[in-house]
Amino acid sequence: MTSSRILLEELGARAAVCTACSLAATRNHVVFADGNPEADLMFVGEAPGSNEDLQGLPFVGAAGKLLDRLLGEIGIKREDVYIANVIKCRPPGNRDPRPEEIDACQDFLRMQLSLVDPRVVVTLGNVATKLLLKRDVGITRLRGQAYPWWNRQLVPTFHPAAALRGGDRVLEEMRQDFALVATLLRTPPAADPVTAAADPEQLGLFE
């Protein structure tokens, strides 16, 4: 077992007993992550929903099935990617995470990004996109392109739940974004001596 896998397991164990915010009082399970901890592709969603809270895994409801389908369309299996959320506990009523909840949980995501060290990060929805890109612009305007990000590529797209609500137009735009992801993964990474050592853990990812 690699050192990054061991450290991620230890991090998950810490998250499982976290009481840093009020969501600890209402959760059934901490939803830490799922997938390959050495993946080239990492997804960052917003927060667990009711199905995720019950099962302890991210994206297992209808939105998760759509995510799996979109991955399959570009020839990637769910077990070959790493999936996490900005916060690890379900907000009551599936409301948006509050700033203090994001602050309490962000070190877990910071370390996940550092340890997995993916080539491509896909943010699903506004919350994850605004947090990682530090832009106060909606996902509709940000999606459709890749952004250089800590010696990686970041691709914002809609949350799958938005496609379930928004119909064919949103789904087709997500397909375009996933096609972009596939292209990025097929492209050999370019060595950059200035940023090759960039580490979101050390460089203040969310500051």
N, C-alpha and C positions, 0 to 999 in steps of 0.2 A: 504494500500500500504506500502511495506517495505521501510526502510530507504535507502537500496541500490538501489531500483527502483527509488525512488525520486532523489537520487544523480545522477543516470545515466541519468534521464530525464534532469536534470539541466546541466549535462555535454554535452548532445546532443544539448541543446539550445546554449551553448557556442560555440560548434563546428560549428553550423549553421551560425554563424556570424564571424567566424575566418578569419582574413586576415594576418596571420603570415608568409605566403609565397606567391609566385607569382601565384600559382595555383588558388587562390581566384579570379583572374581576368578572368579566362577562364572556370570555372566550371558552370554548370547549377544548380546542387544541391550538397550540402555536403552529403556524404554517410556515416552515422555514424555507424549504426549497424542494425541487425534484429534478432528477436528470443526471447528466454526466458532469462531474466536477472538474473535468479536464476539457470541456467542450470549447470549440471555436466560436460557438454562437450562444449568446445568453439573452434571455428575455427578462425584462423587469416590468411587472405589472404594478397595480395600485395597492390592493389589499385583498385579503381572502373574503369570499362570499360565504353564504350559508353552507353550501356543499363542502367547500374547502375547510371550513371551521369544523365540520363534523368528521371529515376524513383525515385532516392533518396534512393535506397535499394541495399544492396550488393548481388552479385551472382543471378541475375535475367535473364541473357542471357543464351546461350547454356551451358556455364560452370556451371551456377547455376542449370540448369536442370539435368546435370550429377551429381552434388553434391547431389541433392535431391534423385536421383536414388540410388546412393551408400549408402546414409543414409537408404533408405528404405530396401535395401538388408540386413542390420544388424538390422532391426526392429526399427528404430528411425525415427521420424517425424522431418521435418525442424523446426516446431514451438517449439520443445523441446530442441533445441540447441541454442547457441548464436553465431552470425557470425559478424565479424568485419574485418577491413583491417588495415594494417600498416599506410597508409595515407588515408585521408577521401575525397580527391578531385582527379578527374581524371587527370593524366598527359596527355598533348596533344599528340595525335597519339598513345596512350597506351604505351608510352615509359616507361622504368624502372624509378622508383622514384629516384630523386637525393638526395645525402646525406643531403643537407640543407633542403629539403622537409621532409625527415624522421625526422630530428632533430626538425623541427618546429611542427610536429604532434605527436611525441612520447609520450608526456604527456597524450594525450587522450587515447592512447592504454594502457599505464601504469595504468591509473585509471580504465579503463574498466576491465582489468584483475584483479585488486584488488577488485573491487566492485562485479563483477560476481562471482569471487572466484571458478572457475571450478576445478573439480578433474583431468580432462584430457584436455590438449590443443593440437590441431592439427594445425600445420603450413603448409600452402599450397604454395609450391614453394620455390625458393631460397631466395628471399628477406626477407620474414617473418622468415624463418628458420635461416638464418645467423644472423638476428637481435636478436632473442630470445636466440639462443644457443651460440652465440658469437664464432662461428667456421667458418673459411674461407674454407669450404669444400662444394662441390656441393651436391645437394639433392639426386642424384643417389647413392652416397656413404653413406649418413646419414640416408636415409629412411630404413624401415624394422625393426626398433626396437624402444623401448620407452626409453626416457632419464629422470632420476629424475631431477626435476626442481622446485625449491621453494616449496617443499612439495607437488608437483603435478607430473604428468607424462606428458611429451611432446612427441608427435609422429609426426615426419616430414613426409610429403608425397608430391607427385607432385601437382602442381596446376591443377585443372580439365581441363583448357585450353590446358595443355600439353598432357593430355590423348586424347583430341579431335584431336590434331595434330599427336600424336605419335602412335596411333593405339592400337591394342590388347595387346601388351606387357606392355605398360605403364598402361593401364586400369586394367590389371590383377594384377600388382604390387600395384596399388591403392586399389584394392579389398583386397589384403593381409593386407595392412596397416589398412584398416577399420575393418577387422576382429580382428586385434590386439587391436584396440580401443574398440570394443565390449567386448573383454576379460577383458580389464582393468576396464571397467565400471561395469562388473559383479563381480569383485574382491573387497571385502571389503577393505576400506582404512586402512592402517597400521598407528597406532598412533606413532608419533616420538616426544618425549618430547623436543628434541633439536630444531627441525625445525617446530613444529606444529604452531608456531606463525609467521612463515616466511611470509612476505607480500611484494610483488614486488614493491608496492608503497614506502615502507619504506627502502627497502634494495638496492635500486638503480638498478632496473631491467635492464636498458640498459647501465649502466656505465661500 
